[in-house]
Amino acid sequence: LIRSGAELCRSTDDVLAALSIEPGPGTAQSHRTPRPGPAYDVWQQLDVEEARDLDALAGATSLDASALMTALAGLEVEGFARRVPGVGYLRA
């Protein structure tokens, strides 16, 4: 697909850039919080300076891998979290 012109997307930032979409409102307004639910529980465990890995987040939230990844993807798209490749996730 890449040889055919498809863009390589390594993160939600790449997807948003390819679609010419600005990051979600969570990046511009730090007073906003995610809606209550699993994503909010994950967001509460994130730090702005020290990335947390998936194992730490799963242990702290008691979410299974699927629910954790779904919550993190939603947080990234909405601008509440960002992935640090090879390290984990930070609160945005």
C-alpha distance (Angstrom), angle and dihedral (degrees) to the residues before:
residue distance angle dihedral
L1 . . .
I2 3.79 . .
R3 3.80 90.0 .
S4 3.80 87.0 54.0
G5 3.79 91.2 56.3
A6 3.80 102.7 -88.9
E7 3.80 114.0 148.7
L8 3.80 119.9 -118.8
C9 3.80 110.0 -121.4
R10 3.79 117.2 -166.2
S11 3.80 98.5 167.3
T12 3.77 143.1 7.7
D13 3.79 87.9 -91.9
D14 3.82 88.7 62.9
V15 3.81 91.2 49.4
L16 3.80 92.8 48.5
A17 3.81 91.3 47.9
A18 3.82 91.8 49.1
L19 3.80 89.7 52.2
S20 3.83 92.6 43.6
I21 3.80 91.0 -120.9
E22 3.79 121.8 147.0
P23 3.85 116.5 -127.8
G24 3.80 115.9 -90.6
P25 3.77 125.1 -83.2
G26 3.81 92.9 -97.5
T27 3.81 90.4 77.8
A28 3.77 94.7 55.7
Q29 3.79 99.4 38.0
S30 3.79 111.6 46.4
H31 3.83 91.7 -176.6
R32 3.81 91.4 68.8
T33 3.78 119.7 95.5
P34 3.79 132.5 -166.2
R35 3.78 118.9 -97.9
P36 3.83 116.3 -90.4
G37 3.78 113.5 -83.2
P38 3.81 138.4 73.4
A39 3.82 93.6 -39.1
Y40 3.79 90.4 53.8
D41 3.81 90.4 49.6
V42 3.81 90.2 52.5
W43 3.82 92.1 44.7
Q44 3.81 90.1 54.4
Q45 3.81 88.9 58.2
L46 3.81 94.2 52.4
D47 3.80 123.3 96.2
V48 3.82 127.0 -152.6
E49 3.81 93.8 -134.9
E50 3.79 108.6 27.6
A51 3.80 119.1 53.5
R52 3.79 117.1 -134.4
D53 3.79 119.6 -144.9
L54 3.79 125.4 -134.2
D55 3.81 94.6 -102.1
A56 3.80 92.0 53.8
L57 3.80 91.9 47.1
A58 3.80 92.8 47.0
G59 3.81 90.8 50.4
A60 3.79 93.6 46.9
T61 3.81 95.1 47.2
S62 3.83 101.8 31.2
L63 3.82 88.8 -134.4
D64 3.79 120.5 144.9
A65 3.80 118.2 -119.2
S66 3.81 94.7 -96.5
A67 3.81 94.9 50.1
L68 3.81 91.2 44.2
M69 3.81 93.7 51.7
T70 3.81 90.9 46.1
A71 3.81 90.7 51.6
L72 3.82 92.7 46.8
A73 3.81 92.7 48.1
G74 3.79 90.1 51.9
L75 3.80 91.7 47.8
E76 3.81 90.6 51.0
V77 3.79 94.1 48.7
E78 3.81 91.6 48.3
G79 3.81 91.6 47.7
F80 3.80 97.2 -113.8
A81 3.81 96.4 114.6
R82 3.76 139.5 22.3
R83 3.77 131.3 -155.9
V84 3.78 121.1 -123.6
P85 3.84 104.3 -155.2
G86 3.79 112.1 -118.8
V87 3.82 92.8 3.6
G88 3.80 113.2 59.9
Y89 3.79 138.3 -110.1
L90 3.80 135.6 -37.0
R91 3.78 131.0 -162.0
A92 3.80 107.0 -106.6
